[in-house]
């Protein structure tokens, strides 16, 4: 039996409070109103999912977060008189009625309106008045309103609604030239004639149809959820692979410019996260490289942040940005799994970055960063080297502090056990103090060389994260995973901040880091979070999460940690997996944009198996070792499919190129 009350509280905690909804009135009202009463019969178990659901007439009940965001933005208080345009299921009106004094709500579809009216009666709401009609004209007899909320997207804010606001009243409405993608505006009436406008970000609503909205004849648009849902109604018998085949946007070969251009739809995002279903598949690297090249060349992205260790990636960054090469220290990417970054696809991409940057001024060059925390030893060396140069006295103290970790530098995984079982002293305080001190001198140090300071500061942060990581890793469990992904996310935030408010980043990491963890077993059972989830929580619609997947082929991987890389056959995907559905769609390469087909999205919502191959692949125990349940369309905004894929080619001596400097990241 589903515990819907529990699911409701989890929804409020995870989807609302964690994403920044603070208004206690809103949080309490949403803990109180049973959303399951507002969805169509049979859909109750999905009532607390993080998305809109179909309610008939091609319309949707809005995502809980959007309902909360709009009500919070409208600043609805006890005693307020509120107008709700677009009753839909009646859920938002019911939530507002728990807070406000009186709610007037208007719905243009009579059938939806009547169903909502019955729900209000059943649940005992006696402060809601409902009318069937065109809400763009407002409800003049009941005006003025303290707040007006419009749950459908129009070409602009209807004048009649603005006129019905009280002084100080707020109108919250999605507005935009497209019928499926709008900006959410908050308009506050500051006097009889003056209004102030605030942009709350990008949203996606069904169209507002009416006198002061879109015309009646206007099609519901190619991409809006309404259209998709009517498609679901029309063709309930269509098999899932057939629906996938119909929705699939076929992709040409990766090298064809049209391949990367198909992802242009995400180019206005602040962060584009590109996943992979294994760490050893050439198509995944080449696809991400092609998309990233285009985002850099045509759309102003300047940060490439990858699931690699910071100090190693920093060597590559020096190469791609034509910065002075390092003459000492460990060669980059020497640790297992070397093929993950020392492969021909990555080398080709970093060569491209090097060429692309050649004639650009330093501040427009695209940079290559690592988000991961494993190479603590090199990070320590980098901080010490930096301080030796800029502040030798501080370097002496730093050496002493980091000395605490010296015995564990080679095998940091033994540090946690030693601290816990043998009474060795923790180095926590020492590394935190060191990091704090370095950051305290930010102004002084950054003045000398901002780039070098960013590198050192990030290394110092990494050491504090890594110290803790290795200590808690001993216990296993979610905490060490969460620490690592939180560190990766915070590093990304630091990078965006360092590159300025207009900066945009592409992230490369495994699907398990990028697909929103809340919609996977990782999140729902093990309480793990990931960088994709944190990006959605922080950047909302400004982040695009894109997964990559395959059915079969070859992969570069090892059987065990630290053992040799092998080229292995990837078993055909499991019968009950998403991969099998995509394979059965019978198309070699395609893009599934879940936002463009609500019917398909809805049919795919229910969790299924999904395959995760990392640097280890164990075909013999594949089901247990590599499959987990997830809800693909909630994990990702879009999914790029390659039916058959091949292993990456690790760099070997044959790739050494004459004339390339010794410190070139790979040709060593
Ligand atoms: N807040 C609703 C809920 O909680 O279920 C979701 C509403 S749904 C996203 C938008 C609704 O606006 C649809 O039911 C649609 O029929 C309605 N709508 C669109 N244009 C309208 C108009 N001019 N007047 C009234 N309702 C309208």
Boltz pocket constraint, residues with backbone or C-beta under 6 A from the ligand:
constraints:
  - pocket:
      binder: B
      contacts: [[A, 59], [A, 60], [A, 61], [A, 62], [A, 67], [A, 85], [A, 86], [A, 87], [A, 88], [A, 89], [A, 90], [A, 91], [A, 92], [A, 93], [A, 106], [A, 107], [A, 108], [A, 109], [A, 112], [A, 133], [A, 134], [A, 135], [A, 136], [A, 151], [A, 152], [A, 205], [A, 206], [A, 207], [A, 208], [A, 209], [A, 210], [A, 211], [A, 213]]
      max_distance: 6.0
